[in-house]
Amino acid sequence: MEVRSIGVCVKPDQPQLAEAIRALAKWASEHAIEVVLDPEAGRWAGAPGTPRHDLAARVDFVVVLGGDGTLLAVARAIGRRLLPILGVNLGALGFLAEIDLTELFPTLEAVLADRFRIEPRMRFEVSVDHDGSELGRYLALNDAVIAKTALSRMVDLETRADGFEVTTYHADGLIVATPTGSSAYSLSAGGPLLLPSFEAIVLTPICSHTLTQRPLVLSASCEITIRVQDARGGEVHLTVDGQVGRELAERDRVTVRRSEWPAQILVPKDRNRFQVMRTKLRWGAR
């Protein structure tokens, strides 16, 4: 992989990363590679920072020092650019940010030596409208979640796929997950685990009042529309990737469809996805 410039984005409020950022800048200089820091990385390196959206236009790939949440935020800031992302895990799990900080420099050398590949990850285009007027639009790498916030309340969500009625969920909410997001909130709510290379849409109800309303896997080509039919007196919110969203009112409609711009995740060419799941989820552990 030919690399002339690298972006560095870091999790906020992590002063212990200052040494790693300076070491990365030194490594890049030795390899005649330009480093572009986001504002938080610049803060700890004592150097100017560039907003993530602008940074994405200047670099060949981005190194994200943080956890999965940081990587999700960076993927959103990149927007529709097909820019490779290398996640370096500082968190507890790291399904997206799989590389440990101790492996950073051997990993960067492996990227330069073309021992990594780009793994496309399906994303969603999520839009909200009310009576035909658009209220918001978002990109999701993990999921779009519609859920109530009032205690002891349910929400009724009329759900359609390509215009055909699926069901009206009577539940605490509904998760619409990508294959990447199938290992996140959807999995905790009882949804299936999909390999990230498998393009599909997962509908997982949250604490459904009707036991027969089970998780459902649909084709990635489906357009999902969800209308808030009855908020039952409680507040309802749309949350995208657990980080952004808006409050919903009755008759608001959320539309979810596959994005034409997948996220580009850098992974080793010999990455064994089943080994990752055994390690992260402790499959077979007693």
C-alpha positions in Angstrom: 0.0 0.0 0.0 1.5 3.3 -1.1 1.3 5.8 1.8 2.2 9.4 1.7 0.2 10.7 4.6 -1.5 9.3 7.7 -4.3 10.8 9.8 -4.3 10.3 13.5 -7.5 10.5 15.5 -7.7 9.7 19.2 -10.2 9.2 22.0 -10.8 12.4 23.9 -9.2 13.0 27.3 -6.4 10.4 27.1 -3.3 12.3 28.1 -1.4 9.0 28.3 -1.5 8.9 24.5 0.9 11.8 24.2 4.0 9.6 24.1 2.4 7.3 21.5 1.4 10.2 19.3 4.9 11.7 19.3 6.4 8.2 18.6 4.1 7.8 15.7 5.0 11.1 14.3 8.7 10.2 14.6 8.1 6.9 12.9 6.2 8.6 10.0 9.0 11.2 9.6 11.6 8.3 9.3 9.4 6.9 6.5 8.9 10.2 4.7 5.2 10.1 5.6 3.2 13.2 6.5 1.1 13.0 9.7 -2.1 15.0 10.1 -3.5 15.1 13.6 -7.1 15.7 14.7 -7.6 18.4 17.3 -7.4 16.0 20.3 -4.2 14.3 19.0 -2.8 17.7 18.3 -3.6 18.8 21.9 -1.4 16.0 23.4 1.3 16.3 20.8 1.6 20.1 21.2 0.9 20.5 17.5 -1.9 22.1 15.3 -4.9 19.9 14.9 -7.2 19.5 11.8 -10.9 18.8 12.1 -11.6 15.2 11.2 -13.7 15.9 8.2 -10.9 18.0 6.7 -8.3 15.5 7.8 -10.0 12.8 5.8 -9.5 14.7 2.6 -5.8 15.0 3.1 -4.6 11.5 4.0 -4.3 7.9 2.6 -5.6 6.2 5.7 -6.5 7.0 9.3 -5.1 5.5 12.5 -7.7 5.6 15.3 -6.4 5.3 18.8 -9.4 4.5 21.0 -12.1 1.9 21.2 -15.0 1.0 19.0 -16.9 4.1 19.9 -14.0 6.3 18.7 -13.8 4.4 15.5 -17.5 4.8 14.9 -17.2 8.6 15.5 -14.3 8.8 13.0 -16.2 6.8 10.4 -19.1 9.2 10.7 -16.8 12.2 10.4 -15.2 10.7 7.2 -18.7 10.6 5.8 -18.9 9.2 2.3 -15.2 9.1 1.6 -13.8 5.6 0.9 -10.9 6.1 3.3 -9.2 3.1 5.0 -9.4 3.0 8.8 -6.9 1.2 11.2 -8.4 0.8 14.6 -6.0 0.6 17.6 -7.9 -0.7 20.7 -7.7 1.1 24.0 -11.0 -0.2 25.3 -12.2 -3.4 26.9 -13.5 -5.3 23.8 -12.6 -3.9 20.4 -14.6 -5.7 17.7 -13.8 -2.8 15.3 -10.5 -1.6 16.8 -8.8 -5.0 16.9 -5.1 -4.0 17.1 -3.5 -3.5 20.6 -1.4 -0.3 21.2 1.7 -2.5 21.7 1.3 -3.8 18.1 1.0 -0.3 16.6 4.4 0.0 14.9 4.7 -3.6 13.6 1.2 -3.2 12.3 2.1 0.1 10.4 5.1 -1.7 8.9 2.8 -4.5 7.8 0.4 -2.0 6.2 3.3 -0.5 4.2 4.4 -4.0 3.2 0.9 -4.8 1.8 0.2 -7.4 4.4 -3.1 -5.8 5.3 -6.3 -5.7 3.2 -9.3 -3.4 3.2 -12.5 -5.1 4.5 -15.6 -3.2 3.3 -18.2 -2.8 6.0 -21.8 -2.2 5.1 -23.3 1.1 6.4 -26.8 2.5 6.6 -28.3 5.7 5.3 -30.8 6.7 8.0 -33.3 9.4 7.4 -36.2 10.8 9.5 -39.2 12.6 8.1 -42.6 13.8 9.3 -45.5 14.0 6.7 -42.9 14.1 3.9 -40.6 16.8 5.4 -37.1 15.5 6.2 -36.0 16.2 9.7 -32.5 14.5 9.7 -30.1 12.3 7.9 -27.3 10.1 9.3 -24.7 7.4 8.3 -24.6 4.3 10.6 -21.9 1.7 10.8 -23.4 -0.3 13.7 -27.1 0.4 14.1 -30.1 2.7 14.2 -32.1 2.2 17.5 -35.6 3.5 18.1 -36.5 3.3 21.8 -38.6 4.8 24.4 -37.0 6.8 27.3 -40.0 6.9 29.7 -40.0 4.3 32.5 -42.6 1.5 32.3 -43.7 2.5 28.8 -43.7 0.7 25.5 -43.8 2.0 22.0 -45.7 0.8 18.9 -43.5 0.8 15.8 -45.1 0.0 12.4 -42.4 -1.6 10.4 -42.3 -2.2 6.6 -39.7 -3.7 4.2 -39.9 -2.5 0.6 -43.4 -1.2 1.4 -44.7 -4.5 2.6 -45.9 -4.7 6.2 -43.6 -6.7 8.5 -45.3 -6.2 11.8 -46.0 -3.6 14.4 -43.6 -4.1 17.2 -45.0 -3.6 20.7 -41.8 -3.3 22.6 -39.3 -1.0 24.4 -37.8 -0.4 21.0 -36.3 -1.8 17.8 -32.7 -2.2 16.7 -31.9 -2.1 13.0 -28.3 -3.5 12.8 -25.7 -4.0 10.1 -23.6 -7.2 10.2 -20.9 -5.1 12.0 -23.5 -3.9 14.5 -24.8 -7.5 15.0 -22.1 -7.9 17.6 -23.1 -4.8 19.5 -26.5 -3.8 21.1 -28.4 -6.2 18.8 -26.4 -9.2 20.2 -27.1 -8.1 23.8 -30.9 -7.9 22.9 -30.9 -11.5 21.6 -30.1 -10.9 18.0 -28.0 -13.2 15.7 -24.3 -12.8 15.2 -23.4 -12.2 11.5 -20.0 -12.2 9.9 -19.1 -8.6 8.9 -18.6 -9.6 5.2 -22.2 -10.9 5.0 -24.5 -8.1 3.8 -27.9 -8.2 5.5 -30.1 -6.2 7.8 -31.1 -7.4 11.3 -34.3 -6.3 13.0 -34.1 -7.0 16.8 -36.9 -6.0 19.0 -36.0 -4.7 22.5 -38.0 -6.5 25.2 -41.0 -7.3 22.9 -44.4 -7.5 24.6 -45.2 -10.3 22.2 -42.9 -13.3 22.5 -43.5 -14.3 18.9 -41.8 -11.1 17.6 -38.3 -12.5 17.3 -35.2 -11.1 15.6 -35.4 -11.1 11.8 -32.7 -11.1 9.1 -33.5 -9.4 5.8 -31.8 -8.8 2.5 -29.4 -5.9 2.4 -31.3 -4.6 -0.6 -34.4 -4.0 1.5 -35.6 -0.5 2.4 -36.9 -0.5 6.0 -39.4 2.1 7.1 -40.5 2.4 10.8 -43.3 4.7 11.8 -43.9 5.7 15.4 -47.5 4.7 15.6 -48.0 5.2 19.4 -45.5 6.5 21.9 -47.9 5.6 24.7 -47.3 8.8 26.5 -43.5 8.4 26.6 -40.6 10.0 24.8 -39.1 8.1 21.9 -35.6 8.7 20.5 -33.7 7.6 17.4 -30.0 6.9 18.2 -27.5 6.2 15.5 -24.3 4.2 16.5 -25.1 5.1 20.1 -23.8 8.6 19.5 -26.1 10.9 17.5 -29.8 11.1 16.8 -33.0 13.0 17.7 -36.3 12.8 19.5 -39.2 11.3 17.6 -42.9 12.2 17.7 -45.9 10.2 16.7 -46.1 9.7 12.9 -42.4 10.4 12.5 -41.0 7.9 10.0 -37.4 6.5 10.1 -36.1 5.0 6.8 -33.1 2.7 6.8 -31.4 1.6 3.6 -27.9 0.3 2.6 -25.5 3.1 1.9 -23.5 3.1 -1.3 -20.4 4.1 0.8 -19.2 1.3 3.0 -16.7 1.9 5.7 -13.2 0.7 4.8 -11.5 -1.2 7.7 -7.9 -2.3 7.5 -7.4 -5.9 8.7 -4.5 -8.4 8.3 -4.8 -10.5 5.1 -4.8 -13.7 7.2 -7.5 -12.4 9.6 -9.6 -15.4 10.9 -13.0 -14.0 11.8 -13.9 -17.1 13.8 -10.7 -16.7 15.9 -11.7 -13.1 16.6 -15.1 -14.1 17.8 -13.6 -16.9 20.0 -11.2 -14.4 21.5 -13.6 -11.5 22.0 -16.7 -13.5 23.0 -14.8 -16.3 24.7 -16.6 -19.0 22.7 -16.0 -22.4 24.3 -14.6 -20.9 27.6 -15.8 -22.6 30.8 
